Amino acid sequence: LYTIGSTIENFKFRVHDFESGSLIKEIAINQNDSITFKNTPIIQEGGVYDKYRELEKTRKFLRKIAAGDIGVTAYKQKENLIITMGGKKELPRGGGMMMGFGGIPIASFGSVNVFFNPTFFAYNAYSNTKSTHIKCLFDSEFNHIEGEISDNAFDKLKSFSEAGRIKSGETVFKYKDYFVLGNYISHSKKYILRKFED
């Protein structure tokens, strides 16, 4: 079980054994410390005027994440763990969100069904927020290790989607061990599915 907590002055990351509740790893820093366990700069993405910024100070990182929804993600890449720590704020958007295909039906209006697609919901939240985060690489015993962190499937999907292509009817879903982006291209009257992997 991975948890983080932060104020504008202090930050704590903990790993507990899910079954026993025993503490496996704890990292604590304060606003004057360097973040020695990160493998990326402190990244702020998704601002209205500034889509990408790198922050220098731990103090700024703590201030940004404490002001939003804080969270941690962890996934395996070969034998190592990539752990992302940070916070996010929803960006204001106009109009409704298309839920996409291949989900769970949540409403029906005559001959039209509305679906809830958890993968598309997660991707939409991932790509339409202002986030401040760091990515860290740990071995199986939670020791920090140096190394490059490659883009995950959502990073690749987001970069592709933001490349300025004209599209509509966008959906994202998981199939087997990869993700699929679907777009309708109106000028060619084609619905195209593209595969993205970690």
Secondary structure as UniProt FT lines:
FT   STRAND          2..6
FT   STRAND          10..16
FT   TURN            18..20
FT   STRAND          23..30
FT   TURN            31..32
FT   TURN            36..37
FT   STRAND          42..45
FT   STRAND          52..55
FT   HELIX           58..66
FT   STRAND          69..77
FT   TURN            78..79
FT   STRAND          80..90
FT   STRAND          104..109
FT   TURN            110..111
FT   STRAND          112..116
FT   HELIX           118..127
FT   STRAND          129..138
FT   TURN            140..141
FT   HELIX           153..161
FT   STRAND          168..175
FT   TURN            176..177
FT   STRAND          178..185
FT   TURN            186..189
FT   STRAND          190..196
//
